[in-house]
């Protein structure tokens, strides 16, 4: 299984600064996610990014540009799916607390599905930017992009979708922590505090 880190978006709530290059617990979010993904896939992830200079962010990662730019998160998912053969395990680069146990559960549970996502307490009830996407997703995603339907889950009616249950996620860790994402400087400060609490509880 391949792996991908999605560095999409203009980070408008973050002053345009690349969110994944910020540090939580003394380590860049991008570097931590790359290591977690390497652990469960035995290869370096690709970095889906359109920003100028993205190649300098992590020289060990191959940068893939969106073939369908300005299409939001769904465009990034499409880029990851079409960048190689076979399924891809992907995660957004602003999620500092995603770790290998969750990623391994997604990898191991994805067989037989075209999309395999963890359930959460979010408004969607699932996390589309932390999951496995198979090659069968390419066509349906392209059709939605053609229709200017950029919802990350808008193509799910055309593919086989499975879920890692919320109970299973909770056995791995607190879903609110696992899926916490950094969208603003305040979020980053809170993430640092959450990291300190996590380390002190070990």
MDTraj code that builds the backbone (N, CA, C; nanometers):
import mdtraj as md
import numpy as np

residues = "UNK UNK UNK UNK UNK UNK UNK UNK UNK UNK UNK UNK UNK UNK UNK UNK UNK UNK UNK UNK UNK UNK UNK UNK UNK UNK UNK UNK UNK UNK UNK UNK UNK UNK UNK UNK UNK UNK UNK UNK UNK UNK UNK UNK UNK UNK UNK UNK UNK UNK UNK UNK UNK UNK UNK UNK UNK UNK UNK UNK UNK UNK UNK UNK UNK UNK UNK UNK UNK UNK UNK UNK UNK UNK UNK UNK UNK UNK UNK UNK UNK UNK UNK UNK UNK UNK UNK UNK UNK UNK UNK UNK UNK UNK UNK UNK UNK UNK UNK UNK UNK UNK UNK UNK UNK UNK UNK UNK UNK UNK UNK UNK UNK UNK UNK UNK UNK UNK UNK UNK UNK UNK UNK UNK UNK UNK UNK UNK UNK UNK UNK UNK UNK UNK UNK UNK UNK UNK UNK UNK UNK UNK UNK UNK UNK UNK UNK UNK UNK UNK UNK UNK UNK UNK UNK UNK UNK UNK UNK UNK UNK UNK UNK UNK UNK UNK UNK UNK UNK UNK UNK UNK UNK UNK UNK UNK UNK UNK UNK UNK UNK UNK UNK UNK UNK UNK UNK UNK UNK UNK UNK UNK UNK UNK UNK UNK UNK UNK UNK UNK UNK UNK".split()
xyz = np.array([
    [0.0835, -0.1195, 0.0000],
    [0.0000, 0.0000, 0.0000],
    [0.0872, 0.1247, 0.0000],
    [0.0492, 0.2202, -0.0863],
    [0.1205, 0.3478, -0.0909],
    [0.0714, 0.4391, 0.0209],
    [0.1400, 0.5515, 0.0394],
    [0.0999, 0.6486, 0.1400],
    [0.1130, 0.7889, 0.0829],
    [0.0305, 0.8798, 0.1344],
    [0.0329, 1.0184, 0.0875],
    [-0.0010, 1.1119, 0.2013],
    [0.0618, 1.2279, 0.1997],
    [0.0299, 1.3369, 0.2910],
    [-0.0276, 1.4499, 0.2073],
    [-0.1459, 1.4975, 0.2449],
    [-0.2119, 1.6038, 0.1701],
    [-0.1800, 1.7387, 0.2321],
    [-0.1123, 1.8222, 0.1556],
    [-0.0767, 1.9569, 0.2016],
    [-0.1581, 2.0588, 0.1240],
    [-0.2879, 2.0380, 0.1193],
    [-0.3730, 2.1235, 0.0381],
    [-0.4193, 2.2473, 0.1113],
    [-0.4878, 2.3318, 0.0387],
    [-0.5480, 2.4507, 0.0966],
    [-0.4532, 2.5683, 0.1008],
    [-0.5140, 2.6867, 0.1112],
    [-0.4360, 2.8101, 0.1148],
    [-0.3996, 2.8516, 0.2560],
    [-0.4461, 2.7754, 0.3576],
    [-0.4185, 2.8079, 0.4980],
    [-0.4579, 2.9514, 0.5301],
    [-0.5754, 2.9930, 0.4806],
    [-0.6178, 3.1315, 0.4977],
    [-0.6344, 3.1678, 0.6445],
    [-0.6778, 3.0708, 0.7278],
    [-0.6921, 3.0984, 0.8701],
    [-0.5585, 3.0944, 0.9414],
    [-0.4538, 3.0583, 0.8682],
    [-0.3205, 3.0500, 0.9280],
    [-0.2255, 3.1506, 0.8634],
    [-0.2842, 3.2549, 0.8056],
    [-0.2026, 3.3590, 0.7451],
    [-0.1260, 3.3133, 0.6230],
    [-0.1696, 3.2042, 0.5611],
    [-0.1023, 3.1535, 0.4423],
    [0.0233, 3.0739, 0.4703],
    [0.0617, 3.0595, 0.5955],
    [0.1832, 2.9842, 0.6281],
    [0.1548, 2.8340, 0.6159],
    [0.2537, 2.7563, 0.5715],
    [0.2339, 2.6110, 0.5586],
    [0.2144, 2.5456, 0.6957],
    [0.0942, 2.4975, 0.7205],
    [0.0603, 2.4473, 0.8537],
    [0.1444, 2.3277, 0.8945],
    [0.1692, 2.2386, 0.8001],
    [0.2402, 2.1158, 0.8332],
    [0.3856, 2.1356, 0.8692],
    [0.4393, 2.2550, 0.8457],
    [0.5784, 2.2832, 0.8824],
    [0.5905, 2.3377, 1.0239],
    [0.4769, 2.3618, 1.0887],
    [0.4793, 2.4047, 1.2281],
    [0.5156, 2.2854, 1.3171],
    [0.5630, 2.3169, 1.4366],
    [0.6106, 2.2127, 1.5280],
    [0.5133, 2.1911, 1.6432],
    [0.4941, 2.0653, 1.6749],
    [0.4194, 2.0238, 1.7936],
    [0.5063, 1.9228, 1.8664],
    [0.5328, 1.9479, 1.9924],
    [0.6217, 1.8591, 2.0662],
    [0.7636, 1.8612, 2.0133],
    [0.8051, 1.9748, 1.9553],
    [0.9418, 1.9909, 1.9078],
    [0.9691, 1.9314, 1.7714],
    [0.8664, 1.8752, 1.7052],
    [0.8859, 1.8117, 1.5743],
    [0.7838, 1.8665, 1.4756],
    [0.8267, 1.8872, 1.3517],
    [0.7315, 1.9347, 1.2515],
    [0.6207, 1.8306, 1.2301],
    [0.4981, 1.8804, 1.2133],
    [0.3856, 1.7895, 1.1905],
    [0.4117, 1.7027, 1.0672],
    [0.4624, 1.7617, 0.9613],
    [0.4923, 1.6886, 0.8389],
    [0.5887, 1.5739, 0.8643],
    [0.6950, 1.5991, 0.9382],
    [0.7954, 1.4957, 0.9644],
    [0.7372, 1.3820, 1.0477],
    [0.6559, 1.4178, 1.1463],
    [0.5969, 1.3135, 1.2309],
    [0.5041, 1.2246, 1.1486],
    [0.4196, 1.2850, 1.0666],
    [0.3273, 1.2051, 0.9861],
    [0.4021, 1.1172, 0.8859],
    [0.5072, 1.1716, 0.8260],
    [0.5851, 1.0923, 0.7305],
    [0.6425, 0.9687, 0.7980],
    [0.6916, 0.9830, 0.9200],
    [0.7497, 0.8693, 0.9914],
    [0.6424, 0.7671, 1.0284],
    [0.5268, 0.8140, 1.0738],
    [0.4186, 0.7222, 1.1086],
    [0.3736, 0.6435, 0.9847],
    [0.3628, 0.7103, 0.8723],
    [0.3215, 0.6423, 0.7488],
    [0.4276, 0.5447, 0.7000],
    [0.5546, 0.5818, 0.7110],
    [0.6622, 0.4887, 0.6734],
    [0.6545, 0.3613, 0.7557],
    [0.6203, 0.3736, 0.8813],
    [0.6165, 0.2590, 0.9711],
    [0.5150, 0.1552, 0.9270],
    [0.4017, 0.2010, 0.8730],
    [0.2952, 0.1062, 0.8390],
    [0.2910, 0.0708, 0.6909],
    [0.3677, 0.1404, 0.6065],
    [0.3651, 0.1097, 0.4631],
    [0.5021, 0.0712, 0.4079],
    [0.6075, 0.0839, 0.4874],
    [0.7433, 0.0458, 0.4465],
    [0.7953, 0.1260, 0.3275],
    [0.7422, 0.2453, 0.3068],
    [0.7936, 0.3320, 0.2012],
    [0.7629, 0.4767, 0.2367],
    [0.8374, 0.5676, 0.1772],
    [0.8143, 0.7094, 0.2036],
    [0.6850, 0.7538, 0.1368],
    [0.6041, 0.8336, 0.2039],
    [0.4825, 0.8832, 0.1408],
    [0.5144, 0.9884, 0.0357],
    [0.4209, 1.0072, -0.0562],
    [0.4294, 1.1228, -0.1436],
    [0.3688, 1.2419, -0.0701],
    [0.4040, 1.3610, -0.1130],
    [0.3489, 1.4831, -0.0563],
    [0.2692, 1.5528, -0.1657],
    [0.1382, 1.5593, -0.1480],
    [0.0518, 1.6269, -0.2448],
    [0.0463, 1.7741, -0.2074],
    [0.1083, 1.8572, -0.2888],
    [0.1209, 1.9993, -0.2561],
    [0.1343, 2.0809, -0.3835],
    [0.0694, 2.1959, -0.3852],
    [0.0766, 2.2854, -0.5005],
    [0.1576, 2.4112, -0.4728],
    [0.1948, 2.4344, -0.3477],
    [0.2613, 2.5590, -0.3116],
    [0.3997, 2.5686, -0.3752],
    [0.4399, 2.6875, -0.4183],
    [0.5767, 2.7056, -0.4675],
    [0.6774, 2.6688, -0.3582],
    [0.7817, 2.6003, -0.3963],
    [0.8845, 2.5634, -0.3001],
    [0.8547, 2.4409, -0.2179],
    [0.7456, 2.3709, -0.2492],
    [0.7091, 2.2528, -0.1701],
    [0.8180, 2.1466, -0.1730],
    [0.8946, 2.1411, -0.2810],
    [1.0008, 2.0404, -0.2912],
    [1.1080, 2.0597, -0.1841],
    [1.1181, 2.1792, -0.1292],
    [1.2195, 2.2056, -0.0269],
    [1.1721, 2.1725, 0.1133],
    [1.0451, 2.1425, 0.1295],
    [0.9917, 2.1196, 0.2630],
    [1.0456, 1.9921, 0.3255],
    [1.0570, 1.8879, 0.2481],
    [1.1030, 1.7580, 0.2978],
    [1.1721, 1.6870, 0.1821],
    [1.3029, 1.7081, 0.1643],
    [1.3739, 1.6552, 0.0469],
    [1.3592, 1.5048, 0.0258],
    [1.3280, 1.4296, 0.1302],
    [1.3117, 1.2853, 0.1142],
    [1.1777, 1.2434, 0.0581],
    [1.0858, 1.3378, 0.0400],
    [0.9526, 1.3056, -0.0095],
    [0.9355, 1.3552, -0.1528],
    [0.8666, 1.2770, -0.2338],
    [0.8336, 1.3171, -0.3697],
    [0.7084, 1.4028, -0.3682],
    [0.7169, 1.5207, -0.4277],
    [0.6027, 1.6112, -0.4334],
    [0.5205, 1.5826, -0.5586],
    [0.3902, 1.5701, -0.5398],
    [0.2957, 1.5493, -0.6496],
    [0.2016, 1.6686, -0.6531],
    [0.1895, 1.7308, -0.7687],
    [0.0981, 1.8439, -0.7861],
    [-0.0409, 1.7931, -0.8235],
    [-0.1443, 1.8679, -0.7846],
    [-0.2806, 1.8303, -0.8205],
    [-0.2989, 1.8364, -0.9716],
    [-0.3393, 1.7265, -1.0360],
    [-0.3710, 1.7345, -1.1794],
    [-0.4981, 1.8143, -1.2050],
    [-0.5816, 1.8283, -1.0998],
    [-0.7035, 1.9087, -1.1091],
    [-0.6984, 2.0125, -0.9971],
    [-0.6206, 2.1202, -1.0131],
    [-0.6017, 2.2172, -0.9045],
    [-0.7287, 2.2956, -0.8743],
    [-0.7276, 2.3584, -0.7569],
    [-0.8389, 2.4435, -0.7118],
    [-0.9690, 2.3674, -0.6978],
    [-0.9581, 2.2421, -0.6563],
    [-1.0769, 2.1580, -0.6371],
    [-1.0897, 2.1115, -0.4930],
    [-1.0233, 2.1817, -0.4012],
    [-1.0366, 2.1494, -0.2602],
    [-0.9758, 2.0152, -0.2225],
    [-1.0233, 1.9634, -0.1108],
    [-0.9698, 1.8372, -0.0597],
    [-0.9904, 1.7223, -0.1566],
    [-1.1034, 1.7248, -0.2291],
    [-1.1299, 1.6156, -0.3231],
    [-1.0252, 1.6129, -0.4335],
    [-0.9786, 1.7301, -0.4756],
    [-0.8713, 1.7346, -0.5745],
    [-0.7434, 1.6730, -0.5221],
    [-0.7146, 1.6936, -0.3928],
    [-0.5970, 1.6325, -0.3327],
    [-0.6091, 1.4818, -0.3231],
    [-0.7287, 1.4347, -0.2878],
    [-0.7517, 1.2903, -0.2836],
    [-0.7323, 1.2312, -0.4228],
    [-0.7849, 1.2982, -0.5243],
    [-0.7704, 1.2512, -0.6622],
    [-0.6232, 1.2442, -0.7016],
    [-0.5463, 1.3457, -0.6636],
    [-0.4031, 1.3455, -0.6947],
    [-0.3346, 1.2257, -0.6316],
    [-0.3673, 1.1950, -0.5060],
    [-0.3051, 1.0820, -0.4367],
    [-0.3445, 0.9493, -0.5014],
    [-0.4719, 0.9355, -0.5363],
    [-0.5205, 0.8106, -0.5958],
    [-0.4549, 0.7849, -0.7309],
    [-0.4389, 0.8890, -0.8108],
    [-0.3898, 0.8719, -0.9474],
    [-0.2379, 0.8822, -0.9595],
    [-0.1680, 0.9018, -0.8480],
    [-0.0219, 0.9180, -0.8528],
    [0.0526, 0.7854, -0.8612],
    [-0.0177, 0.6735, -0.8488],
    [0.0488, 0.5435, -0.8532],
    [-0.0536, 0.4323, -0.8614],
    [-0.0052, 0.3103, -0.8521],
    [-0.0923, 0.1936, -0.8604],
    [-0.1349, 0.1488, -0.7210],
    [-0.2496, 0.0855, -0.7140],
    [-0.2942, 0.0274, -0.5889],
    [-0.3521, 0.1300, -0.4933],
    [-0.3971, 0.0824, -0.3769],
    [-0.4586, 0.1728, -0.2792],
    [-0.3560, 0.2647, -0.2145],
    [-0.4061, 0.3765, -0.1631],
    [-0.3189, 0.4735, -0.0972],
    [-0.3789, 0.5094, 0.0393],
    [-0.2951, 0.5057, 0.1401],
    [-0.3303, 0.5481, 0.2751],
    [-0.2896, 0.6940, 0.2876],
    [-0.3864, 0.7810, 0.3098],
    [-0.3537, 0.9235, 0.3111],
    [-0.3998, 0.9894, 0.4397],
    [-0.3330, 1.1016, 0.4702],
    [-0.3683, 1.1814, 0.5874],
    [-0.3367, 1.3273, 0.5578],
    [-0.4213, 1.4163, 0.6076],
    [-0.3971, 1.5591, 0.5926],
    [-0.2819, 1.6016, 0.6825],
    [-0.2047, 1.6999, 0.6366],
    [-0.0822, 1.7341, 0.7076],
    [-0.1017, 1.8261, 0.8264],
    [-0.2267, 1.8548, 0.8615],
    [-0.2505, 1.9396, 0.9783],
    [-0.3066, 1.8598, 1.0962],
    [-0.2824, 1.7276, 1.0970],
    [-0.3335, 1.6396, 1.2025],
    [-0.2154, 1.5805, 1.2808],
    [-0.1671, 1.6519, 1.3825],
    [-0.0417, 1.6128, 1.4481],
    [-0.0500, 1.4887, 1.5357],
    [-0.1702, 1.4410, 1.5678],
    [-0.1805, 1.3305, 1.6625],
    [-0.2201, 1.1972, 1.5985],
    [-0.2298, 1.1941, 1.4672],
    [-0.2488, 1.0654, 1.3986],
    [-0.1242, 0.9806, 1.4205],
    [-0.1429, 0.8546, 1.4608],
    [-0.0246, 0.7712, 1.4854],
    [-0.0407, 0.6325, 1.4247],
    [0.0646, 0.5564, 1.4342],
    [0.0745, 0.4324, 1.3568],
    [-0.0319, 0.3296, 1.3920],
    [-0.0807, 0.3252, 1.5149],
    [-0.1832, 0.2265, 1.5487],
    [-0.3109, 0.2509, 1.4692],
    [-0.3495, 0.3763, 1.4571],
    [-0.4674, 0.4100, 1.3775],
    [-0.4421, 0.3801, 1.2305],
    [-0.3270, 0.4205, 1.1807],
    [-0.2942, 0.3983, 1.0402],
    [-0.2878, 0.2486, 1.0072],
    [-0.2326, 0.1701, 1.0973],
    [-0.2253, 0.0254, 1.0756],
    [-0.3647, -0.0363, 1.0725],
    [-0.4554, 0.0121, 1.1583],
    [-0.5929, -0.0401, 1.1585],
    [-0.6634, -0.0065, 1.0276],
    [-0.6370, 0.1111, 0.9733],
    [-0.6955, 0.1475, 0.8441],
    [-0.6371, 0.0619, 0.7326],
    [-0.5078, 0.0453, 0.7344],
    [-0.4423, -0.0395, 0.6335],
    [-0.4982, -0.1811, 0.6376],
    [-0.5099, -0.2372, 0.7562],
    [-0.5492, -0.3773, 0.7699],
    [-0.6974, -0.4001, 0.7433],
    [-0.7781, -0.2954, 0.7618],
    [-0.9224, -0.3128, 0.7439],
    [-0.9741, -0.2796, 0.6058],
    [-0.8866, -0.2305, 0.5181],
    [-0.9313, -0.1764, 0.3895],
    [-0.9624, -0.2820, 0.2842],
    [-0.9190, -0.4053, 0.3034],
    [-0.9414, -0.5086, 0.2016],
    [-1.0909, -0.5234, 0.1723],
    [-1.1243, -0.5261, 0.0448],
    [-1.2633, -0.5421, 0.0042],
    [-1.3396, -0.4124, -0.0126],
    [-1.2748, -0.3002, 0.0157],
    [-1.3396, -0.1697, 0.0022],
    [-1.2598, -0.0808, -0.0923],
    [-1.3309, 0.0157, -0.1531],
    [-1.2639, 0.1174, -0.2339],
    [-1.2258, 0.2382, -0.1489],
    [-1.3031, 0.2632, -0.0455],
    [-1.2750, 0.3688, 0.0521],
    [-1.2910, 0.3094, 0.1908],
    [-1.1947, 0.3354, 0.2774],
    [-1.2047, 0.2851, 0.4144],
    [-1.1639, 0.3987, 0.5081],
    [-1.2618, 0.4462, 0.5868],
    [-1.2416, 0.5651, 0.6696],
    [-1.2742, 0.5374, 0.8156],
    [-1.2094, 0.6093, 0.9064],
    [-1.2434, 0.5956, 1.0479],
    [-1.3663, 0.6783, 1.0822],
    [-1.4514, 0.6237, 1.1665],
    [-1.5643, 0.7004, 1.2177],
    [-1.5153, 0.7970, 1.3252],
    [-1.5885, 0.9079, 1.3403],
    [-1.5523, 1.0074, 1.4413],
    [-1.6787, 1.0757, 1.4897],
    [-1.6613, 1.1681, 1.5826],
    [-1.7747, 1.2457, 1.6343],
    [-1.7920, 1.3759, 1.5582],
    [-1.7264, 1.3897, 1.4419],
    [-1.7380, 1.5113, 1.3630],
    [-1.8759, 1.5201, 1.2988],
    [-1.9060, 1.6342, 1.2360],
    [-2.0373, 1.6528, 1.1740],
    [-2.0619, 1.5523, 1.0617],
    [-1.9554, 1.5070, 0.9951],
    [-1.9708, 1.4069, 0.8894],
    [-1.9879, 1.2671, 0.9466],
    [-1.9378, 1.2474, 1.0698],
    [-1.9402, 1.1153, 1.1291],
    [-1.8255, 1.0278, 1.0858],
    [-1.7348, 1.0840, 1.0043],
    [-1.6182, 1.0110, 0.9565],
    [-1.5100, 1.1121, 0.9210],
    [-1.3905, 1.0623, 0.8959],
    [-1.2764, 1.1491, 0.8655],
    [-1.2237, 1.1181, 0.7252],
    [-1.2707, 1.1910, 0.6226],
    [-1.2285, 1.1590, 0.4853],
    [-1.0838, 1.1935, 0.4548],
    [-1.0182, 1.2717, 0.5405],
    [-0.8782, 1.3063, 0.5158],
    [-0.7832, 1.2247, 0.6021],
    [-0.8294, 1.1078, 0.6414],
    [-0.7439, 1.0109, 0.7114],
    [-0.8010, 0.8735, 0.6794],
    [-0.7576, 0.8161, 0.5681],
    [-0.8164, 0.6895, 0.5277],
    [-0.7474, 0.6288, 0.4071],
    [-0.8059, 0.5210, 0.3587],
    [-0.7518, 0.4462, 0.2452],
    [-0.8442, 0.4639, 0.1257],
    [-0.7838, 0.4922, 0.0098],
    [-0.8574, 0.5089, -0.1146],
    [-0.7973, 0.4170, -0.2203],
    [-0.8834, 0.3390, -0.2853],
    [-0.8381, 0.2464, -0.3878],
    [-0.8467, 0.3063, -0.5274],
    [-0.7881, 0.2386, -0.6249],
    [-0.7863, 0.2901, -0.7622],
    [-0.9240, 0.3057, -0.8240],
    [-1.0240, 0.2310, -0.7753],
    [-1.1592, 0.2427, -0.8306],
    [-1.2226, 0.3785, -0.8004],
    [-1.1613, 0.4560, -0.7127],
    [-1.2139, 0.5886, -0.6802],
    [-1.1861, 0.6905, -0.7895],
    [-1.0868, 0.6656, -0.8738],
    [-1.0412, 0.7669, -0.9690],
    [-1.1531, 0.8138, -1.0612],
    [-1.2239, 0.7209, -1.1233],
    [-1.3292, 0.7569, -1.2172],
    [-1.4425, 0.8355, -1.1524],
    [-1.5011, 0.7838, -1.0424],
    [-1.6087, 0.8579, -0.9769],
    [-1.5659, 0.9957, -0.9265],
    [-1.4416, 1.0071, -0.8746],
    [-1.3962, 1.1389, -0.8303],
    [-1.3857, 1.2333, -0.9493],
    [-1.3293, 1.1859, -1.0601],
    [-1.3166, 1.2699, -1.1788],
    [-1.4534, 1.3200, -1.2255],
    [-1.5540, 1.2338, -1.2188],
    [-1.6886, 1.2746, -1.2597],
    [-1.7416, 1.3848, -1.1692],
    [-1.7183, 1.3717, -1.0384],
    [-1.7654, 1.4764, -0.9461],
    [-1.6908, 1.6061, -0.9700],
    [-1.5616, 1.5982, -0.9965],
    [-1.4848, 1.7193, -1.0239],
    [-1.5351, 1.7869, -1.1514],
    [-1.5679, 1.7064, -1.2523],
    [-1.6244, 1.7613, -1.3750],
    [-1.7549, 1.8354, -1.3473],
    [-1.8309, 1.7847, -1.2494],
    [-1.9598, 1.8449, -1.2137],
    [-1.9438, 1.9584, -1.1121],
    [-1.8187, 1.9882, -1.0755],
    [-1.7882, 2.0911, -0.9750],
    [-1.8513, 2.0586, -0.8398],
    [-1.8595, 1.9305, -0.8099],
    [-1.9038, 1.8825, -0.6787],
    [-1.7775, 1.8454, -0.6024],
    [-1.7344, 1.9332, -0.5134],
    [-1.6051, 1.9158, -0.4482],
    [-1.6166, 1.8574, -0.3077],
    [-1.7315, 1.8047, -0.2731],
    [-1.7460, 1.7417, -0.1417],
    [-1.6561, 1.6187, -0.1324],
    [-1.5852, 1.6074, -0.0219],
    [-1.4895, 1.4973, -0.0070],
    [-1.5572, 1.3610, -0.0081],
    [-1.6843, 1.3568, 0.0296],
    [-1.7554, 1.2286, 0.0330],
    [-1.8620, 1.2209, -0.0764],
    [-1.8605, 1.3152, -0.1691],
    [-1.9664, 1.3228, -0.2687],
    [-1.9705, 1.2079, -0.3667],
    [-1.8606, 1.1339, -0.3797],
    [-1.8566, 1.0227, -0.4758],
    [-1.8816, 0.8877, -0.4102],
    [-1.9090, 0.8863, -0.2814],
    [-1.9173, 0.7597, -0.2081],
    [-2.0293, 0.6690, -0.2565],
    [-2.1321, 0.7273, -0.3182],
    [-2.2416, 0.6433, -0.3662],
    [-2.2002, 0.5557, -0.4836],
    [-2.0834, 0.5830, -0.5436],
    [-2.0392, 0.5095, -0.6622],
    [-1.9295, 0.4074, -0.6314],
    [-1.8905, 0.3933, -0.5048],
    [-1.7825, 0.3014, -0.4670],
    [-1.8218, 0.2237, -0.3415],
    [-1.7403, 0.1243, -0.3094],
    [-1.7633, 0.0436, -0.1889],
    [-1.6942, 0.1112, -0.0710],
    [-1.7731, 0.1522, 0.0279],
    [-1.7205, 0.2279, 0.1413],
    [-1.7301, 0.1447, 0.2684],
    [-1.6198, 0.1353, 0.3419],
    [-1.6182, 0.0693, 0.4716],
    [-1.5697, 0.1653, 0.5782],
    [-1.6000, 0.1319, 0.7039],
    [-1.5630, 0.2203, 0.8127],
    [-1.4941, 0.1438, 0.9258],
    [-1.3913, 0.2055, 0.9810],
    [-1.3369, 0.1620, 1.1084],
    [-1.4276, 0.2211, 1.2151],
    [-1.4945, 0.1365, 1.2914],
    [-1.5993, 0.1841, 1.3819],
    [-1.5445, 0.2799, 1.4867],
    [-1.6324, 0.3638, 1.5385],
    [-1.5923, 0.4585, 1.6421],
    [-1.5436, 0.3845, 1.7664],
    [-1.6047, 0.2715, 1.7977],
    [-1.5576, 0.1923, 1.9111],
    [-1.4150, 0.1443, 1.8883],
    [-1.3857, 0.1023, 1.7658],
    [-1.2503, 0.0575, 1.7336],
    [-1.1517, 0.1736, 1.7419],
    [-1.1935, 0.2910, 1.6959],
    [-1.1077, 0.4089, 1.7068],
    [-1.0800, 0.4403, 1.8531],
    [-1.1828, 0.4331, 1.9363],
    [-1.1664, 0.4646, 2.0791],
    [-1.0730, 0.3666, 2.1491],
    [-1.0676, 0.2426, 2.0992],
    [-0.9728, 0.1478, 2.1586],
    [-0.8284, 0.1866, 2.1257],
    [-0.8098, 0.2638, 2.0197],
    [-0.6766, 0.3111, 1.9818],
    [-0.6402, 0.4381, 2.0576],
    [-0.7381, 0.5267, 2.0732],
    [-0.7126, 0.6528, 2.1417],
    [-0.8360, 0.7408, 2.1395],
    [-0.8246, 0.8583, 2.1972],
    [-0.9335, 0.9550, 2.2032],
    [-0.9550, 1.0120, 2.0623],
    [-1.0727, 0.9915, 2.0022],
    [-1.0945, 1.0429, 1.8664],
    [-1.0730, 1.1931, 1.8547],
    [-1.1110, 1.2681, 1.9581],
    [-1.0929, 1.4133, 1.9521],
    [-0.9456, 1.4502, 1.9426],
    [-0.8586, 1.3693, 2.0020],
    [-0.7152, 1.3940, 1.9932],
    [-0.6596, 1.3410, 1.8609],
    [-0.6969, 1.2192, 1.8256],
    [-0.6437, 1.1581, 1.7036],
    [-0.6722, 1.2435, 1.5806],
    [-0.7907, 1.3027, 1.5750],
    [-0.8320, 1.3760, 1.4559],
    [-0.8240, 1.5271, 1.4732],
    [-0.7563, 1.5706, 1.5774],
    [-0.7395, 1.7151, 1.5992],
    [-0.6612, 1.7741, 1.4828],
    [-0.7104, 1.8854, 1.4301],
    [-0.6365, 1.9480, 1.3202],
    [-0.6051, 2.0938, 1.3511],
    [-0.4917, 2.1379, 1.2991],
    [-0.4384, 2.2707, 1.3264],
    [-0.4759, 2.3635, 1.2111],
    [-0.5683, 2.4542, 1.2378],
    [-0.6120, 2.5477, 1.1349],
    [-0.5740, 2.6925, 1.1645],
    [-0.5268, 2.7196, 1.2857],
    [-0.4969, 2.8567, 1.3248],
    [-0.3857, 2.8560, 1.4288],
    [-0.3245, 2.9714, 1.4540],
    [-0.2235, 2.9781, 1.5607],
    [-0.2782, 2.9351, 1.6961],
    [-0.4042, 2.9665, 1.7241],
    [-0.4637, 2.9223, 1.8502],
    [-0.4716, 2.7699, 1.8554],
    [-0.5062, 2.7094, 1.7437],
    [-0.5097, 2.5624, 1.7376],
    [-0.3714, 2.5040, 1.7633],
    [-0.2689, 2.5695, 1.7088],
    [-0.1322, 2.5207, 1.7287],
    [-0.0931, 2.5277, 1.8761],
    [-0.1266, 2.6393, 1.9416],
    [-0.0956, 2.6533, 2.0843],
    [-0.1698, 2.5462, 2.1650],
    [-0.2948, 2.5200, 2.1271],
    [-0.3712, 2.4166, 2.1974],
    [-0.3113, 2.2787, 2.1719],
    [-0.2668, 2.2541, 2.0492],
    [-0.2035, 2.1259, 2.0171],
    [-0.0786, 2.1047, 2.1016],
    [-0.0021, 2.2106, 2.1214],
    [0.1185, 2.1994, 2.2034],
    [0.0821, 2.1649, 2.3471],
    [-0.0238, 2.2261, 2.3987],
    [-0.0686, 2.1942, 2.5340],
    [-0.1186, 2.0497, 2.5426],
    [-0.1927, 2.0071, 2.4417],
    [-0.2391, 1.8682, 2.4388],
    [-0.1211, 1.7718, 2.4334],
    [-0.0172, 1.8086, 2.3597],
    [0.1012, 1.7241, 2.3514],
    [0.1688, 1.7115, 2.4880],
    [0.1828, 1.8235, 2.5581],
    [0.2428, 1.8205, 2.6917],
    [0.1619, 1.7314, 2.7860],
    [0.0294, 1.7441, 2.7799],
    [-0.0544, 1.6602, 2.8648],
    [-0.0378, 1.5130, 2.8298],
    [-0.0280, 1.4837, 2.6998],
    [-0.0132, 1.3457, 2.6545],
    [0.1191, 1.2868, 2.7027],
    [0.2256, 1.3642, 2.6876],
    [0.3578, 1.3164, 2.7300],
    [0.3627, 1.2972, 2.8810],
    [0.3038, 1.3901, 2.9556],
    [0.3094, 1.3815, 3.1014],
    [0.2277, 1.2656, 3.1562],
    [0.1318, 1.2166, 3.0751],
    [0.0474, 1.1063, 3.1214],
    [0.1076, 0.9704, 3.0897],
    [0.2189, 0.9684, 3.0148],
    [0.2795, 0.8408, 2.9765],
    [0.3550, 0.7791, 3.0944],
])
top = md.Topology()
chain = top.add_chain()
for i, resn in enumerate(residues, 1):
    res = top.add_residue(resn, chain, resSeq=i)
    for name in ("N", "CA", "C"):
        top.add_atom(name, md.element.get_by_symbol(name[0]), res)
traj = md.Trajectory(xyz[None], top)
